[in-house]
């Protein structure tokens, strides 16, 4: 029934148009091409242009450039369901007025989409770069999710290494030991040598698994920063080395008062690896000699661990802290190439770094930069 034959319907349409025009809230109708069809006075004030100037213009032409892509996406999505987004209208003088746009589809009695209705509510103007900030925030959230996924993968890997690789390794070592014990007397020298090589290789593999698990834990462990007495940690590390190799003559000198801000458990592991490295590469010396000292530089402390061992060629120093990289052969007591990678991992997790200087047959000095204990400003 047409409005010409129904005065009530005609009056209702007129009242709705009048209510829209008089509303204190911004209201508008936008066509399916994204152009203003009808705009009330409140929305025209927000947009900073007369309603007669807005009608027929693309809605995106009234917004800050940073909001255009987001609005286009919202207009497309609003064909199916209501959308809401913050925007900034740009006035002729260059000023911005913030608003929140609520966009909904308008359908006829037949269900066909006819237009979009827009309500605009004033809000604080969005700062320049807000879209970039939103994008950075999203990327940060995605990165955090990726890190969490990587941590779960590392934990799963560590569990698999610990259980699934150790089982066959134990079998290899156990059965080769049984073979040597039960049949050793009937085997020739070559066969006995093969068995010893098998057992030595399985032992090295076991040590490598332990080192990989240590590296994994160093990468994933939660940091609990607190003031840490580095001298005490060095003493503990030395005591463990002396217990494991009681026949070695060793002299460890530690500067008193060395402190850093960090996770005590990880820093103990760091010092343990550095002392073990000095101990190992002083094998050909009559005495293991190590000096640990350091100095504060602003809000950092630079720790030095000096030994008088066999040293290394500085041409290969860039490989020193990479996993599985070795600058010495087995005849020089080279390990599995994981220990110094653990040192670098722990230093970097504390926001620091590690580097080294050495000369062949003249010893090495390892430098570790760590956060210093915050200065309270109180006089000593």
Order of alpha helices (4+ residues) and beta strands (2+ residues): alpha-beta-beta-alpha-alpha-alpha-beta-beta-beta-alpha-alpha-alpha-beta-alpha-beta-beta-alpha-beta-beta-alpha-beta-beta
